[in-house]
Amino acid sequence: MSRDHDPAEAVYVRRVIPTMIVYLALIVALPFLIAWLKPTGPALWLIALLPAVPLSAVFWFYGRFFIELRDEYIRLLEIRKALIATGIVMMAATAWGFLESYAGAPHLPLFAVPLAWFPCQGIGAAIVEIGERRAAR
Amino acid sequence: MNNRLKVLRAERNWSQGDLAAALDVSRQSVNAIETGRYDPSLPLAFKIAELFERAIEDVFTSPSKEN
């Protein structure tokens, strides 16, 4: 039986889903937690950093996914998708930064950049998929 | 890199899926190697050559010898 679904894909999903649930729970809970505890100084910084932990973990899992993929060609395609997504996000962040500086565009929080990377992965996947289909003809 | 994978596979009446299963890779990988879109790593190239009981240069053409 050939391996069109690498076991690393299921491992990645199993890691990411609970981590994103924790991230979303923290995003919802954090304003209440800050209002309730009224922390200041380093305590406030630590609490404010909490959502960054699961979000950073997802990028760590993505790195693990690349390492754990057993099929080297599929790994190449996955890296290609990630590079496309990274390129799009970097270009968009650069363009938006200049729009903020010189054209009065509304300020976006920096964490919008890694969050935007996830949907851009979909664009990367579509581009890679189109290339694969064309080549397979 | 040119290769004789399709010919060797046809000699054995194997589908791309059969070869993928024997190599423990995806069918997509076999297709990409066969069509020259992807050059396999040395370990995978050796695995392919060993599966067909050939020397590696009997399966893959050295880029320096390609026309």
N, CA and C atoms of all chains as a GROMACS GRO file, in nm:
protein
  612
    1MET      N    1   0.086  -0.121   0.000
    1MET     CA    2   0.000   0.000   0.000
    1MET      C    3   0.089   0.124   0.000
    2SER      N    4   0.070   0.211  -0.098
    2SER     CA    5   0.153   0.331  -0.102
    2SER      C    6   0.105   0.430   0.004
    3ARG      N    7   0.194   0.528   0.031
    3ARG     CA    8   0.168   0.615   0.144
    3ARG      C    9   0.132   0.754   0.093
    4ASP      N   10   0.006   0.775   0.049
    4ASP     CA   11  -0.033   0.907   0.002
    4ASP      C   12  -0.069   0.998   0.117
    5HIS      N   13  -0.092   0.940   0.234
    5HIS     CA   14  -0.111   1.022   0.355
    5HIS      C   15  -0.003   0.985   0.454
    6ASP      N   16   0.092   1.075   0.468
    6ASP     CA   17   0.204   1.050   0.558
    6ASP      C   18   0.152   1.053   0.702
    7PRO      N   19   0.198   0.959   0.787
    7PRO     CA   20   0.152   0.959   0.927
    7PRO      C   21   0.181   1.092   0.998
    8ALA      N   22   0.282   1.165   0.951
    8ALA     CA   23   0.317   1.293   1.014
    8ALA      C   24   0.202   1.394   1.005
    9GLU      N   25   0.118   1.380   0.900
    9GLU     CA   26   0.005   1.473   0.884
    9GLU      C   27  -0.092   1.459   1.000
   10ALA      N   28  -0.123   1.333   1.036
   10ALA     CA   29  -0.218   1.308   1.146
   10ALA      C   30  -0.158   1.354   1.278
   11VAL      N   31  -0.029   1.333   1.296
   11VAL     CA   32   0.038   1.375   1.420
   11VAL      C   33   0.031   1.527   1.432
   12TYR      N   34   0.054   1.597   1.321
   12TYR     CA   35   0.050   1.744   1.320
   12TYR      C   36  -0.090   1.793   1.360
   13VAL      N   37  -0.192   1.732   1.300
   13VAL     CA   38  -0.330   1.774   1.330
   13VAL      C   39  -0.363   1.747   1.478
   14ARG      N   40  -0.319   1.631   1.527
   14ARG     CA   41  -0.344   1.596   1.668
   14ARG      C   42  -0.276   1.694   1.763
   15ARG      N   43  -0.165   1.751   1.721
   15ARG     CA   44  -0.096   1.847   1.807
   15ARG      C   45  -0.159   1.986   1.795
   16VAL      N   46  -0.196   2.023   1.673
   16VAL     CA   47  -0.240   2.162   1.649
   16VAL      C   48  -0.380   2.190   1.704
   17ILE      N   49  -0.472   2.096   1.688
   17ILE     CA   50  -0.611   2.124   1.728
   17ILE      C   51  -0.622   2.161   1.877
   18PRO      N   52  -0.570   2.079   1.969
   18PRO     CA   53  -0.581   2.120   2.111
   18PRO      C   54  -0.504   2.248   2.141
   19THR      N   55  -0.393   2.269   2.071
   19THR     CA   56  -0.313   2.390   2.096
   19THR      C   57  -0.391   2.515   2.053
   20MET      N   58  -0.461   2.506   1.940
   20MET     CA   59  -0.539   2.621   1.894
   20MET      C   60  -0.661   2.644   1.984
   21ILE      N   61  -0.714   2.536   2.042
   21ILE     CA   62  -0.826   2.552   2.138
   21ILE      C   63  -0.776   2.630   2.260
   22VAL      N   64  -0.656   2.595   2.306
   22VAL     CA   65  -0.596   2.666   2.420
   22VAL      C   66  -0.573   2.813   2.383
   23TYR      N   67  -0.524   2.835   2.260
   23TYR     CA   68  -0.499   2.973   2.213
   23TYR      C   69  -0.628   3.054   2.214
   24LEU      N   70  -0.734   2.996   2.157
   24LEU     CA   71  -0.862   3.069   2.150
   24LEU      C   72  -0.918   3.095   2.290
   25ALA      N   73  -0.903   2.995   2.378
   25ALA     CA   74  -0.951   3.011   2.516
   25ALA      C   75  -0.876   3.126   2.584
   26LEU      N   76  -0.746   3.134   2.560
   26LEU     CA   77  -0.666   3.241   2.621
   26LEU      C   78  -0.704   3.378   2.566
   27ILE      N   79  -0.730   3.383   2.435
   27ILE     CA   80  -0.770   3.510   2.372
   27ILE      C   81  -0.900   3.562   2.435
   28VAL      N   82  -0.993   3.469   2.460
   28VAL     CA   83  -1.122   3.507   2.520
   28VAL      C   84  -1.102   3.544   2.668
   29ALA      N   85  -1.020   3.464   2.738
   29ALA     CA   86  -1.008   3.480   2.883
   29ALA      C   87  -0.919   3.596   2.924
   30LEU      N   88  -0.820   3.630   2.840
   30LEU     CA   89  -0.717   3.726   2.882
   30LEU      C   90  -0.771   3.862   2.926
   31PRO      N   91  -0.862   3.925   2.849
   31PRO     CA   92  -0.913   4.056   2.896
   31PRO      C   93  -0.979   4.047   3.033
   32PHE      N   94  -1.053   3.938   3.057
   32PHE     CA   95  -1.119   3.920   3.188
   32PHE      C   96  -1.014   3.899   3.298
   33LEU      N   97  -0.912   3.818   3.265
   33LEU     CA   98  -0.806   3.787   3.362
   33LEU      C   99  -0.732   3.915   3.402
   34ILE      N  100  -0.704   3.999   3.303
   34ILE     CA  101  -0.631   4.124   3.331
   34ILE      C  102  -0.719   4.219   3.412
   35ALA      N  103  -0.848   4.224   3.374
   35ALA     CA  104  -0.941   4.312   3.448
   35ALA      C  105  -0.959   4.265   3.592
   36TRP      N  106  -0.954   4.134   3.611
   36TRP     CA  107  -0.977   4.076   3.744
   36TRP      C  108  -0.852   4.088   3.833
   37LEU      N  109  -0.737   4.052   3.776
   37LEU     CA  110  -0.614   4.051   3.856
   37LEU      C  111  -0.547   4.189   3.865
   38LYS      N  112  -0.578   4.273   3.763
   38LYS     CA  113  -0.515   4.406   3.754
   38LYS      C  114  -0.363   4.398   3.775
   39PRO      N  115  -0.297   4.313   3.698
   39PRO     CA  116  -0.151   4.301   3.717
   39PRO      C  117  -0.079   4.423   3.660
   40THR      N  118   0.041   4.446   3.709
   40THR     CA  119   0.124   4.555   3.655
   40THR      C  120   0.266   4.503   3.637
   41GLY      N  121   0.345   4.578   3.564
   41GLY     CA  122   0.487   4.546   3.547
   41GLY      C  123   0.509   4.408   3.487
   42PRO      N  124   0.608   4.333   3.538
   42PRO     CA  125   0.644   4.203   3.480
   42PRO      C  126   0.527   4.103   3.480
   43ALA      N  127   0.441   4.110   3.580
   43ALA     CA  128   0.327   4.017   3.586
   43ALA      C  129   0.234   4.041   3.467
   44LEU      N  130   0.211   4.168   3.436
   44LEU     CA  131   0.126   4.202   3.320
   44LEU      C  132   0.190   4.153   3.190
   45TRP      N  133   0.322   4.172   3.181
   45TRP     CA  134   0.394   4.125   3.061
   45TRP      C  135   0.379   3.974   3.045
   46LEU      N  136   0.396   3.903   3.158
   46LEU     CA  137   0.387   3.756   3.152
   46LEU      C  138   0.246   3.711   3.110
   47ILE      N  139   0.145   3.775   3.170
   47ILE     CA  140   0.007   3.737   3.136
   47ILE      C  141  -0.024   3.772   2.990
   48ALA      N  142   0.024   3.890   2.947
   48ALA     CA  143   0.000   3.933   2.808
   48ALA      C  144   0.066   3.838   2.708
   49LEU      N  145   0.174   3.774   2.753
   49LEU     CA  146   0.247   3.683   2.663
   49LEU      C  147   0.180   3.546   2.649
   50LEU      N  148   0.085   3.516   2.738
   50LEU     CA  149   0.026   3.380   2.740
   50LEU      C  150  -0.024   3.331   2.603
   51PRO      N  151  -0.101   3.413   2.526
   51PRO     CA  152  -0.149   3.360   2.396
   51PRO      C  153  -0.036   3.333   2.297
   52ALA      N  154   0.079   3.401   2.320
   52ALA     CA  155   0.192   3.379   2.228
   52ALA      C  156   0.248   3.238   2.242
   53VAL      N  157   0.227   3.177   2.360
   53VAL     CA  158   0.286   3.043   2.384
   53VAL      C  159   0.223   2.938   2.291
   54PRO      N  160   0.089   2.922   2.292
   54PRO     CA  161   0.033   2.821   2.201
   54PRO      C  162   0.053   2.855   2.054
   55LEU      N  163   0.048   2.987   2.021
   55LEU     CA  164   0.066   3.025   1.880
   55LEU      C  165   0.208   2.992   1.835
   56SER      N  166   0.306   3.018   1.922
   56SER     CA  167   0.444   2.983   1.888
   56SER      C  168   0.460   2.833   1.878
   57ALA      N  169   0.387   2.761   1.965
   57ALA     CA  170   0.395   2.614   1.963
   57ALA      C  171   0.350   2.559   1.828
   58VAL      N  172   0.250   2.624   1.769
   58VAL     CA  173   0.201   2.577   1.639
   58VAL      C  174   0.313   2.586   1.535
   59PHE      N  175   0.393   2.693   1.541
   59PHE     CA  176   0.505   2.705   1.446
   59PHE      C  177   0.612   2.599   1.476
   60TRP      N  178   0.630   2.570   1.604
   60TRP     CA  179   0.721   2.461   1.642
   60TRP      C  180   0.670   2.328   1.585
   61PHE      N  181   0.539   2.305   1.598
   61PHE     CA  182   0.481   2.180   1.546
   61PHE      C  183   0.499   2.172   1.394
   62TYR      N  184   0.492   2.290   1.331
   62TYR     CA  185   0.509   2.292   1.186
   62TYR      C  186   0.650   2.248   1.149
   63GLY      N  187   0.746   2.297   1.227
   63GLY     CA  188   0.886   2.254   1.206
   63GLY      C  189   0.901   2.105   1.228
   64ARG      N  190   0.837   2.052   1.334
   64ARG     CA  191   0.841   1.908   1.362
   64ARG      C  192   0.779   1.830   1.245
   65PHE      N  193   0.670   1.886   1.192
   65PHE     CA  194   0.600   1.822   1.080
   65PHE      C  195   0.696   1.803   0.962
   66PHE      N  196   0.774   1.908   0.931
   66PHE     CA  197   0.871   1.895   0.821
   66PHE      C  198   0.971   1.784   0.850
   67ILE      N  199   1.016   1.778   0.975
   67ILE     CA  200   1.118   1.678   1.012
   67ILE      C  201   1.059   1.538   1.009
   68GLU      N  202   0.935   1.526   1.057
   68GLU     CA  203   0.876   1.393   1.074
   68GLU      C  204   0.816   1.335   0.944
   69LEU      N  205   0.794   1.421   0.844
   69LEU     CA  206   0.742   1.369   0.716
   69LEU      C  207   0.840   1.265   0.662
   70ARG      N  208   0.792   1.148   0.629
   70ARG     CA  209   0.881   1.041   0.583
   70ARG      C  210   0.904   1.049   0.433
   71ASP      N  211   0.808   1.106   0.362
   71ASP     CA  212   0.817   1.112   0.217
   71ASP      C  213   0.888   1.242   0.177
   72GLU      N  214   1.007   1.228   0.117
   72GLU     CA  215   1.088   1.347   0.090
   72GLU      C  216   1.026   1.440  -0.014
   73TYR      N  217   0.952   1.385  -0.110
   73TYR     CA  218   0.891   1.472  -0.211
   73TYR      C  219   0.775   1.551  -0.150
   74ILE      N  220   0.696   1.485  -0.066
   74ILE     CA  221   0.587   1.555   0.003
   74ILE      C  222   0.645   1.664   0.093
   75ARG      N  223   0.760   1.634   0.156
   75ARG     CA  224   0.826   1.735   0.239
   75ARG      C  225   0.863   1.858   0.154
   76LEU      N  226   0.915   1.833   0.035
   76LEU     CA  227   0.951   1.943  -0.055
   76LEU      C  228   0.827   2.028  -0.087
   77LEU      N  229   0.715   1.961  -0.115
   77LEU     CA  230   0.592   2.035  -0.149
   77LEU      C  231   0.543   2.116  -0.028
   78GLU      N  232   0.552   2.056   0.091
   78GLU     CA  233   0.506   2.127   0.212
   78GLU      C  234   0.593   2.249   0.238
   79ILE      N  235   0.724   2.233   0.218
   79ILE     CA  236   0.816   2.347   0.238
   79ILE      C  237   0.787   2.455   0.134
   80ARG      N  238   0.757   2.413   0.012
   80ARG     CA  239   0.722   2.509  -0.092
   80ARG      C  240   0.598   2.590  -0.052
   81LYS      N  241   0.496   2.519   0.001
   81LYS     CA  242   0.372   2.589   0.046
   81LYS      C  243   0.407   2.692   0.152
   82ALA      N  244   0.489   2.650   0.250
   82ALA     CA  245   0.524   2.739   0.362
   82ALA      C  246   0.604   2.859   0.311
   83LEU      N  247   0.691   2.838   0.213
   83LEU     CA  248   0.770   2.949   0.160
   83LEU      C  249   0.682   3.048   0.084
   84ILE      N  250   0.584   2.995   0.011
   84ILE     CA  251   0.491   3.084  -0.060
   84ILE      C  252   0.414   3.167   0.041
   85ALA      N  253   0.362   3.100   0.146
   85ALA     CA  254   0.286   3.171   0.250
   85ALA      C  255   0.373   3.276   0.318
   86THR      N  256   0.498   3.240   0.348
   86THR     CA  257   0.588   3.334   0.415
   86THR      C  258   0.616   3.455   0.324
   87GLY      N  259   0.638   3.428   0.197
   87GLY     CA  260   0.663   3.537   0.102
   87GLY      C  261   0.546   3.632   0.093
   88ILE      N  262   0.425   3.577   0.084
   88ILE     CA  263   0.305   3.661   0.073
   88ILE      C  264   0.290   3.747   0.198
   89VAL      N  265   0.305   3.683   0.316
   89VAL     CA  266   0.287   3.755   0.442
   89VAL      C  267   0.393   3.864   0.458
   90MET      N  268   0.516   3.833   0.422
   90MET     CA  269   0.624   3.932   0.435
   90MET      C  270   0.599   4.051   0.341
   91MET      N  271   0.556   4.022   0.219
   91MET     CA  272   0.528   4.130   0.124
   91MET      C  273   0.412   4.215   0.175
   92ALA      N  274   0.306   4.147   0.224
   92ALA     CA  275   0.189   4.220   0.273
   92ALA      C  276   0.226   4.305   0.395
   93ALA      N  277   0.307   4.249   0.486
   93ALA     CA  278   0.348   4.323   0.607
   93ALA      C  279   0.432   4.445   0.569
   94THR      N  280   0.522   4.426   0.472
   94THR     CA  281   0.606   4.537   0.427
   94THR      C  282   0.520   4.648   0.366
   95ALA      N  283   0.429   4.607   0.278
   95ALA     CA  284   0.343   4.705   0.210
   95ALA      C  285   0.257   4.778   0.313
   96TRP      N  286   0.198   4.701   0.407
   96TRP     CA  287   0.111   4.765   0.506
   96TRP      C  288   0.189   4.860   0.596
   97GLY      N  289   0.311   4.823   0.629
   97GLY     CA  290   0.396   4.910   0.712
   97GLY      C  291   0.416   5.047   0.647
   98PHE      N  292   0.442   5.045   0.518
   98PHE     CA  293   0.461   5.174   0.447
   98PHE      C  294   0.329   5.249   0.434
   99LEU      N  295   0.219   5.175   0.417
   99LEU     CA  296   0.088   5.240   0.412
   99LEU      C  297   0.057   5.308   0.546
  100GLU      N  298   0.094   5.242   0.655
  100GLU     CA  299   0.075   5.302   0.789
  100GLU      C  300   0.160   5.428   0.803
  101SER      N  301   0.286   5.419   0.760
  101SER     CA  302   0.380   5.530   0.780
  101SER      C  303   0.346   5.651   0.695
  102TYR      N  304   0.307   5.627   0.569
  102TYR     CA  305   0.295   5.739   0.476
  102TYR      C  306   0.154   5.768   0.427
  103ALA      N  307   0.060   5.674   0.448
  103ALA     CA  308  -0.072   5.697   0.389
  103ALA      C  309  -0.185   5.691   0.493
  104GLY      N  310  -0.146   5.690   0.620
  104GLY     CA  311  -0.247   5.694   0.726
  104GLY      C  312  -0.332   5.570   0.737
  105ALA      N  313  -0.281   5.456   0.691
  105ALA     CA  314  -0.357   5.330   0.705
  105ALA      C  315  -0.369   5.296   0.853
  106PRO      N  316  -0.479   5.235   0.894
  106PRO     CA  317  -0.494   5.201   1.038
  106PRO      C  318  -0.385   5.105   1.084
  107HIS      N  319  -0.344   5.121   1.210
  107HIS     CA  320  -0.239   5.036   1.265
  107HIS      C  321  -0.291   4.895   1.290
  108LEU      N  322  -0.213   4.798   1.250
  108LEU     CA  323  -0.246   4.658   1.278
  108LEU      C  324  -0.149   4.605   1.383
  109PRO      N  325  -0.198   4.524   1.479
  109PRO     CA  326  -0.104   4.466   1.575
  109PRO      C  327  -0.010   4.369   1.506
  110LEU      N  328   0.112   4.359   1.557
  110LEU     CA  329   0.213   4.272   1.493
  110LEU      C  330   0.171   4.126   1.487
  111PHE      N  331   0.090   4.083   1.586
  111PHE     CA  332   0.053   3.940   1.583
  111PHE      C  333  -0.040   3.908   1.466
  112ALA      N  334  -0.084   4.012   1.394
  112ALA     CA  335  -0.163   3.987   1.272
  112ALA      C  336  -0.077   3.917   1.167
  113VAL      N  337   0.055   3.940   1.173
  113VAL     CA  338   0.144   3.882   1.072
  113VAL      C  339   0.147   3.728   1.082
  114PRO      N  340   0.180   3.671   1.199
  114PRO     CA  341   0.176   3.524   1.205
  114PRO      C  342   0.037   3.467   1.184
  115LEU      N  343  -0.067   3.541   1.229
  115LEU     CA  344  -0.204   3.490   1.210
  115LEU      C  345  -0.239   3.487   1.061
  116ALA      N  346  -0.192   3.588   0.986
  116ALA     CA  347  -0.221   3.592   0.843
  116ALA      C  348  -0.148   3.481   0.768
  117TRP      N  349  -0.042   3.430   0.830
  117TRP     CA  350   0.038   3.325   0.764
  117TRP      C  351  -0.046   3.199   0.742
  118PHE      N  352  -0.138   3.172   0.836
  118PHE     CA  353  -0.216   3.046   0.825
  118PHE      C  354  -0.306   3.044   0.701
  119PRO      N  355  -0.389   3.147   0.678
  119PRO     CA  356  -0.468   3.143   0.553
  119PRO      C  357  -0.380   3.148   0.428
  120CYS      N  358  -0.264   3.216   0.439
  120CYS     CA  359  -0.174   3.222   0.323
  120CYS      C  360  -0.119   3.084   0.289
  121GLN      N  361  -0.115   2.996   0.388
  121GLN     CA  362  -0.076   2.857   0.362
  121GLN      C  363  -0.172   2.795   0.261
  122GLY      N  364  -0.300   2.836   0.271
  122GLY     CA  365  -0.400   2.785   0.177
  122GLY      C  366  -0.369   2.830   0.036
  123ILE      N  367  -0.322   2.955   0.022
  123ILE     CA  368  -0.284   3.005  -0.112
  123ILE      C  369  -0.165   2.925  -0.162
  124GLY      N  370  -0.068   2.902  -0.073
  124GLY     CA  371   0.050   2.821  -0.108
  124GLY      C  372   0.009   2.682  -0.152
  125ALA      N  373  -0.086   2.624  -0.079
  125ALA     CA  374  -0.132   2.488  -0.112
  125ALA      C  375  -0.198   2.486  -0.250
  126ALA      N  376  -0.279   2.591  -0.277
  126ALA     CA  377  -0.349   2.597  -0.407
  126ALA      C  378  -0.248   2.610  -0.521
  127ILE      N  379  -0.146   2.696  -0.502
  127ILE     CA  380  -0.045   2.716  -0.607
  127ILE      C  381   0.031   2.586  -0.632
  128VAL      N  382   0.070   2.519  -0.523
  128VAL     CA  383   0.144   2.392  -0.538
  128VAL      C  384   0.057   2.286  -0.604
  129GLU      N  385  -0.070   2.281  -0.566
  129GLU     CA  386  -0.163   2.183  -0.621
  129GLU      C  387  -0.182   2.204  -0.772
  130ILE      N  388  -0.197   2.332  -0.810
  130ILE     CA  389  -0.213   2.363  -0.954
  130ILE      C  390  -0.089   2.317  -1.030
  131GLY      N  391   0.029   2.346  -0.975
  131GLY     CA  392   0.154   2.305  -1.039
  131GLY      C  393   0.163   2.154  -1.053
  132GLU      N  394   0.121   2.083  -0.948
  132GLU     CA  395   0.126   1.936  -0.951
  132GLU      C  396   0.031   1.880  -1.057
  133ARG      N  397  -0.088   1.938  -1.065
  133ARG     CA  398  -0.187   1.887  -1.162
  133ARG      C  399  -0.142   1.911  -1.305
  134ARG      N  400  -0.084   2.033  -1.328
  134ARG     CA  401  -0.034   2.065  -1.462
  134ARG      C  402   0.077   1.970  -1.501
  135ALA      N  403   0.166   1.943  -1.406
  135ALA     CA  404   0.283   1.858  -1.434
  135ALA      C  405   0.241   1.713  -1.456
  136ALA      N  406   0.135   1.672  -1.389
  136ALA     CA  407   0.093   1.531  -1.400
  136ALA      C  408   0.019   1.502  -1.529
  137ARG      N  409  -0.022   1.609  -1.602
  137ARG     CA  410  -0.096   1.588  -1.728
  137ARG      C  411  -0.012   1.522  -1.836
  138MET      N  412   1.672   1.523  -1.377
  138MET     CA  413   1.759   1.411  -1.410
  138MET      C  414   1.676   1.302  -1.479
  139ASN      N  415   1.723   1.260  -1.597
  139ASN     CA  416   1.651   1.155  -1.670
  139ASN      C  417   1.669   1.020  -1.598
  140ASN      N  418   1.569   0.936  -1.616
  140ASN     CA  419   1.579   0.804  -1.553
  140ASN      C  420   1.496   0.703  -1.632
  141ARG      N  421   1.518   0.575  -1.601
  141ARG     CA  422   1.450   0.467  -1.673
  141ARG      C  423   1.341   0.404  -1.586
  142LEU      N  424   1.294   0.480  -1.491
  142LEU     CA  425   1.200   0.424  -1.393
  142LEU      C  426   1.073   0.370  -1.460
  143LYS      N  427   1.021   0.446  -1.556
  143LYS     CA  428   0.896   0.406  -1.621
  143LYS      C  429   0.915   0.274  -1.697
  144VAL      N  430   1.030   0.262  -1.766
  144VAL     CA  431   1.060   0.141  -1.842
  144VAL      C  432   1.075   0.022  -1.749
  145LEU      N  433   1.154   0.041  -1.644
  145LEU     CA  434   1.179  -0.068  -1.548
  145LEU      C  435   1.049  -0.112  -1.481
  146ARG      N  436   0.966  -0.013  -1.452
  146ARG     CA  437   0.836  -0.042  -1.389
  146ARG      C  438   0.748  -0.120  -1.486
  147ALA      N  439   0.747  -0.077  -1.612
  147ALA     CA  440   0.663  -0.144  -1.713
  147ALA      C  441   0.709  -0.288  -1.735
  148GLU      N  442   0.840  -0.311  -1.729
  148GLU     CA  443   0.894  -0.447  -1.747
  148GLU      C  444   0.838  -0.542  -1.641
  149ARG      N  445   0.807  -0.488  -1.528
  149ARG     CA  446   0.754  -0.571  -1.418
  149ARG      C  447   0.602  -0.563  -1.406
  150ASN      N  448   0.542  -0.487  -1.498
  150ASN     CA  449   0.396  -0.470  -1.494
  150ASN      C  450   0.349  -0.406  -1.365
  151TRP      N  451   0.429  -0.316  -1.313
  151TRP     CA  452   0.392  -0.249  -1.189
  151TRP      C  453   0.324  -0.116  -1.221
  152SER      N  454   0.225  -0.082  -1.143
  152SER     CA  455   0.166   0.051  -1.153
  152SER      C  456   0.253   0.145  -1.068
  153GLN      N  457   0.227   0.275  -1.082
  153GLN     CA  458   0.300   0.372  -0.997
  153GLN      C  459   0.270   0.344  -0.850
  154GLY      N  460   0.147   0.303  -0.824
  154GLY     CA  461   0.108   0.271  -0.686
  154GLY      C  462   0.185   0.151  -0.631
  155ASP      N  463   0.204   0.049  -0.718
  155ASP     CA  464   0.280  -0.069  -0.675
  155ASP      C  465   0.423  -0.030  -0.638
  156LEU      N  466   0.483   0.053  -0.725
  156LEU     CA  467   0.622   0.095  -0.701
  156LEU      C  468   0.629   0.181  -0.574
  157ALA      N  469   0.531   0.269  -0.560
  157ALA     CA  470   0.528   0.355  -0.441
  157ALA      C  471   0.520   0.269  -0.314
  158ALA      N  472   0.438   0.165  -0.319
  158ALA     CA  473   0.424   0.077  -0.203
  158ALA      C  474   0.554   0.005  -0.174
  159ALA      N  475   0.622  -0.041  -0.280
  159ALA     CA  476   0.748  -0.114  -0.260
  159ALA      C  477   0.856  -0.023  -0.203
  160LEU      N  478   0.848   0.105  -0.238
  160LEU     CA  479   0.950   0.200  -0.190
  160LEU      C  480   0.909   0.270  -0.061
  161ASP      N  481   0.784   0.249  -0.021
  161ASP     CA  482   0.727   0.316   0.096
  161ASP      C  483   0.730   0.469   0.080
  162VAL      N  484   0.687   0.513  -0.038
  162VAL     CA  485   0.671   0.656  -0.063
  162VAL      C  486   0.532   0.677  -0.124
  163SER      N  487   0.496   0.803  -0.147
  163SER     CA  488   0.365   0.830  -0.207
  163SER      C  489   0.370   0.807  -0.358
  164ARG      N  490   0.253   0.784  -0.417
  164ARG     CA  491   0.245   0.767  -0.562
  164ARG      C  492   0.287   0.898  -0.631
  165GLN      N  493   0.255   1.007  -0.563
  165GLN     CA  494   0.291   1.141  -0.613
  165GLN      C  495   0.445   1.152  -0.629
  166SER      N  496   0.517   1.093  -0.534
  166SER     CA  497   0.664   1.096  -0.541
  166SER      C  498   0.714   1.017  -0.662
  167VAL      N  499   0.656   0.898  -0.681
  167VAL     CA  500   0.697   0.814  -0.794
  167VAL      C  501   0.672   0.889  -0.924
  168ASN      N  502   0.554   0.951  -0.934
  168ASN     CA  503   0.520   1.026  -1.055
  168ASN      C  504   0.618   1.141  -1.078
  169ALA      N  505   0.654   1.212  -0.971
  169ALA     CA  506   0.745   1.326  -0.984
  169ALA      C  507   0.885   1.280  -1.026
  170ILE      N  508   0.929   1.167  -0.973
  170ILE     CA  509   1.063   1.117  -1.010
  170ILE      C  510   1.060   1.068  -1.155
  171GLU      N  511   0.955   0.993  -1.185
  171GLU     CA  512   0.943   0.935  -1.320
  171GLU      C  513   0.942   1.041  -1.430
  172THR      N  514   0.873   1.151  -1.402
  172THR     CA  515   0.861   1.256  -1.502
  172THR      C  516   0.976   1.357  -1.496
  173GLY      N  517   1.072   1.329  -1.410
  173GLY     CA  518   1.191   1.414  -1.403
  173GLY      C  519   1.170   1.546  -1.332
  174ARG      N  520   1.056   1.558  -1.262
  174ARG     CA  521   1.028   1.682  -1.189
  174ARG      C  522   1.100   1.686  -1.056
  175TYR      N  523   1.142   1.571  -1.010
  175TYR     CA  524   1.208   1.565  -0.879
  175TYR      C  525   1.322   1.464  -0.884
  176ASP      N  526   1.437   1.510  -0.837
  176ASP     CA  527   1.553   1.420  -0.826
  176ASP      C  528   1.555   1.364  -0.685
  177PRO      N  529   1.547   1.232  -0.672
  177PRO     CA  530   1.542   1.175  -0.537
  177PRO      C  531   1.675   1.192  -0.463
  178SER      N  532   1.667   1.183  -0.332
  178SER     CA  533   1.789   1.187  -0.250
  178SER      C  534   1.871   1.062  -0.282
  179LEU      N  535   1.997   1.063  -0.243
  179LEU     CA  536   2.082   0.945  -0.268
  179LEU      C  537   2.026   0.819  -0.202
  180PRO      N  538   1.983   0.826  -0.074
  180PRO     CA  539   1.927   0.703  -0.014
  180PRO      C  540   1.808   0.648  -0.092
  181LEU      N  541   1.719   0.738  -0.139
  181LEU     CA  542   1.602   0.690  -0.214
  181LEU      C  543   1.644   0.638  -0.352
  182ALA      N  544   1.741   0.705  -0.414
  182ALA     CA  545   1.791   0.658  -0.545
  182ALA      C  546   1.852   0.518  -0.531
  183PHE      N  547   1.928   0.496  -0.424
  183PHE     CA  548   1.985   0.363  -0.401
  183PHE      C  549   1.876   0.260  -0.377
  184LYS      N  550   1.774   0.301  -0.301
  184LYS     CA  551   1.663   0.210  -0.271
  184LYS      C  552   1.594   0.167  -0.400
  185ILE      N  553   1.574   0.264  -0.491
  185ILE     CA  554   1.511   0.235  -0.620
  185ILE      C  555   1.598   0.138  -0.700
  186ALA      N  556   1.727   0.169  -0.706
  186ALA     CA  557   1.819   0.083  -0.784
  186ALA      C  558   1.822  -0.059  -0.725
  187GLU      N  559   1.825  -0.068  -0.595
  187GLU     CA  560   1.829  -0.200  -0.529
  187GLU      C  561   1.700  -0.278  -0.554
  188LEU      N  562   1.588  -0.206  -0.556
  188LEU     CA  563   1.460  -0.272  -0.580
  188LEU      C  564   1.458  -0.336  -0.719
  189PHE      N  565   1.517  -0.265  -0.817
  189PHE     CA  566   1.520  -0.318  -0.954
  189PHE      C  567   1.645  -0.404  -0.980
  190GLU      N  568   1.723  -0.424  -0.875
  190GLU     CA  569   1.847  -0.503  -0.884
  190GLU      C  570   1.937  -0.452  -0.997
  191ARG      N  571   1.953  -0.322  -1.000
  191ARG     CA  572   2.039  -0.256  -1.100
  191ARG      C  573   2.138  -0.166  -1.027
  192ALA      N  574   2.243  -0.128  -1.101
  192ALA     CA  575   2.332  -0.026  -1.048
  192ALA      C  576   2.260   0.108  -1.060
  193ILE      N  577   2.296   0.200  -0.976
  193ILE     CA  578   2.224   0.328  -0.973
  193ILE      C  579   2.232   0.399  -1.110
  194GLU      N  580   2.349   0.387  -1.178
  194GLU     CA  581   2.364   0.454  -1.308
  194GLU      C  582   2.286   0.384  -1.420
  195ASP      N  583   2.235   0.263  -1.391
  195ASP     CA  584   2.148   0.196  -1.488
  195ASP      C  585   2.003   0.246  -1.477
  196VAL      N  586   1.975   0.312  -1.367
  196VAL     CA  587   1.839   0.366  -1.346
  196VAL      C  588   1.837   0.516  -1.375
  197PHE      N  589   1.938   0.585  -1.325
  197PHE     CA  590   1.943   0.731  -1.341
  197PHE      C  591   2.059   0.770  -1.432
  198THR      N  592   2.032   0.868  -1.520
  198THR     CA  593   2.135   0.916  -1.611
  198THR      C  594   2.209   1.032  -1.545
  199SER      N  595   2.339   1.024  -1.544
  199SER     CA  596   2.418   1.132  -1.487
  199SER      C  597   2.389   1.261  -1.564
  200PRO      N  598   2.364   1.372  -1.495
  200PRO     CA  599   2.334   1.498  -1.566
  200PRO      C  600   2.446   1.536  -1.664
  201SER      N  601   2.569   1.497  -1.634
  201SER     CA  602   2.680   1.532  -1.724
  201SER      C  603   2.676   1.451  -1.853
  202LYS      N  604   2.599   1.342  -1.853
  202LYS     CA  605   2.590   1.259  -1.974
  202LYS      C  606   2.458   1.280  -2.050
  203GLU      N  607   2.376   1.372  -1.996
  203GLU     CA  608   2.249   1.401  -2.064
  203GLU      C  609   2.275   1.491  -2.182
  204ASN      N  610   2.197   1.472  -2.291
  204ASN     CA  611   2.214   1.557  -2.410
  204ASN      C  612   2.158   1.696  -2.385
   0.00000   0.00000   0.00000
